[in-house]
């Protein structure tokens, strides 16, 4: 992978990052290379355009949303650490997570994975997926085959299904609850290398 | 395993039975079972059978039958002359005299016996399941083997000569395909492809390891002298034996694992392995068989290379054959729109053809069939109709179940045949040990490797289950029977060992696997119905993962799946799916649809109870409980008019594509309204009258109304009458606080409820204020009515004033207005157009109302100083035509003329009468019109009779919708308040 100490030396707070993300140094190295291949003008930062240049993302219906998720509130540029931290959410969970009560929640925990997905829907960041927000995502994912009316129906139905407190929106708690039977740990994990 | 002739037979579907015909009628009637066995292909080899020459033309079973035909035919049918072969029956049995009844057993004994066998097998299944205790402990496959053993024992005791076994040809051509088809077609494709790497690993590497290790170890035992000297087998023989004994059997695995519900991943891995290892087994078996037949000393290096090449050809070739047939099948079903009835047949035929084609080309037929079923399903299911889908599903399941039953039963029966057994304890024992040990070792080693790559690693328990789930079955048995005794000297030993291994794995491991699962606390499958949220988010997750892989620059599984889905969506689906199907083909949409249908069903099932529970859980959660009441009634009551209209649409739309769409669309649309209505239903819960029968009557009326509304286009009567009725009721308010008026505003949002439930409420609410609250539309409607009514009256009476006539004609020219109103207020239209159903109510109720109103108005008139006699006569005259109209089938016409007097007399007409008693009836009527058009209580510009009237209908058209909407808004408060009051 062309991984060597010199590459790693360029990364700030390497140890901290490894600890936080749980990536091994070879993972980090690989990601760093990837980061730089995305970073066309070598400024050490990625903007949205860099992501949008990934051709596969262009055909991903949720591509833009996912890219936005890489950028914490209001930021237009991210550095490598932030990049790696976001990707770390998709690291598979450890087989036997050590139960330390005072240890912070690992970045790739179920909640964090779900949080990423939730943010995809929740565009206004009010902690709730409103009818309209869900409709937008649905529209992206379903394409033109489904009529607006059908979309509306599905949206209503989905919200009704997940909505527990009757506010006609899905809060993160309800979102989590609606997926409790799903194997999210595996459904939102990628085997990195 | 090669069957060129049978291939043709399948093309001619019907000729499958001919194969059975070739089996002859056995000589003795000592045992029915022995007779039964033969047609199914059992004991064809050695039984004293004869093949009738005529039947041999079908060419089935060429080798064995031909040899058997050399023997003297044994004919026992008393009706058949013993000298003539059965094939020449017609000539030879020329009767001396006419026989009333002729015993023609041999004519149909083949199919008959097959049917009897299937019958026996099915009855056995029923029998087993009579006691749930037994089947929860003992797997069905074990019971079937035991039954087979019992039957075989009986046969053996009875005949003392027959030898039965599972005929390999029959097994591979008829018994195995249904099972493979079923498992391939209903294989959860997503799960399968998610784990394809693991499955392939176990299927290929695992099977290779198992067979070579077992073969070599057995050979080692033999070399060590632990085995009987009589076991005459070399290295190649043991490797051959190892290859056939090491393959995990899909039939056995399926039979056992279906009963223990382990988690999907574990199941798919074991089961997928058992299906996909067929290629390896076939190749190994063939290679070693050839080597044994050649003699191991003649095997050269090039042969090994050929063997390896053969593996790729067989496996990939089988897969390709399956894919090609899947493509053909999907494409075929795209064009079966006009021949729905044979849709299921195509599925079976083409998948079976893929199996047979692979057999002919000596490729892996199981692979071909599995992939054919797996890949075609998505497109086929989208193309074929719902009914065909159900047919395919149940036929497949039935056939697979029967085939499985027969296989296990015959395994048991075959085991009784001791003539081909030669027992060697060392061989059997060591084989058992090696099979088990090497399986476990193989699993552990492979899992160790796999877990480095797998996303969710397989833990210890999974590994134990996988090792323990390596059941051997009928495939191994059929393969060992196929061995050539002259080449493989130790065949008898191998047969005995195979039977023992099969029995041990199926019986012992099958029996113990359930307790083991419980003891190890193996993750069970948590089967829950998919929810829309899960489906939706899962899709989103897939997109996220694909995107993240792209971002991370890691072209992994998700990346390729994403690519494939794109390709599929863009090209394949468009090519293979009907346009209609393609348009609606979407998993999220599918789930939504299923949920809705389920909701509708549960909704119906719950019956009226839905109304009572204030807090409604999602309807998809409760299970179907009971059909408390007739479904249609409930559906109508709960879902209101939307459903009615939907049903109507379903019935009327005939073109297939549109029909599918509309059915779905409307079912969904109908369900959408539900939540709102349910809440409302709650509100009005307390006012539901106890009289169920009355409800139902009303619902029927409503439904009929709505049905009619779709087709009904006659404007005049419906509008007039409906409006007349409402007006008539309005007039009654003061007298007996008619409910119907309140119903008009209330009914719009929730028709059925207001109609049925809110009657009492509305009664109390009915008052002047409500009148005021009524929106313009109401008034306008009334005006329209009055115009019309007047005109009609005039026409009836004199037909004189042309201007008014013109006015009243205008509604006639505007059909949309009534239809619109009717759509919004269906009950309005009904009285007019439904003489059959509605008349029962209207003719009963309305006349009484009218009479009351009439009497009151008359009495009020009488109380007045000078009630015009002419007026009364006039009115009476006017009442006559409606009656006639009613007889003609327009009962609502009744209301129209009468409404005028009612309104007129108490309010204005009396005054008018007072003013000008001497006025002609005509004049009075004209005056009467004015108050109707502009009642005092409803402040609005009163239109003048002439030109103003002409534009009324138009206004009504436009304003009606708006005002109806307003009514929708105004209606609910009334209801709510009424309820709270009560």
Interface residues (C-beta under 8 A of the other chain):
Chain A: X30 X31 X34 X37 X38 X51 X54 X56 X57 X59 X60 X61 X62 X63 X66 X67 X70 X87 X90 X92 X95 X116 X117 X120 X121 X137 X138 X141 X142 X145 X146 X149 X150 X153 X154 X156 X157 X158 X160 X161 X162 X175 X178 X179 X181 X182 X183 X184 X185 X186 X187 X188 X189 X190 X191 X192 X193
Chain B: X453 X454 X455 X456 X457 X459 X526 X528 X531 X532 X533 X534 X536 X537 X538 X539 X540 X541 X543 X544 X545 X546 X547 X548 X549 X550 X551 X552 X553 X554 X556 X558 X559 X562 X566 X582 X583 X584 X585 X586 X588 X589 X592 X595 X596 X618 X620 X665 X668 X669 X672 X675
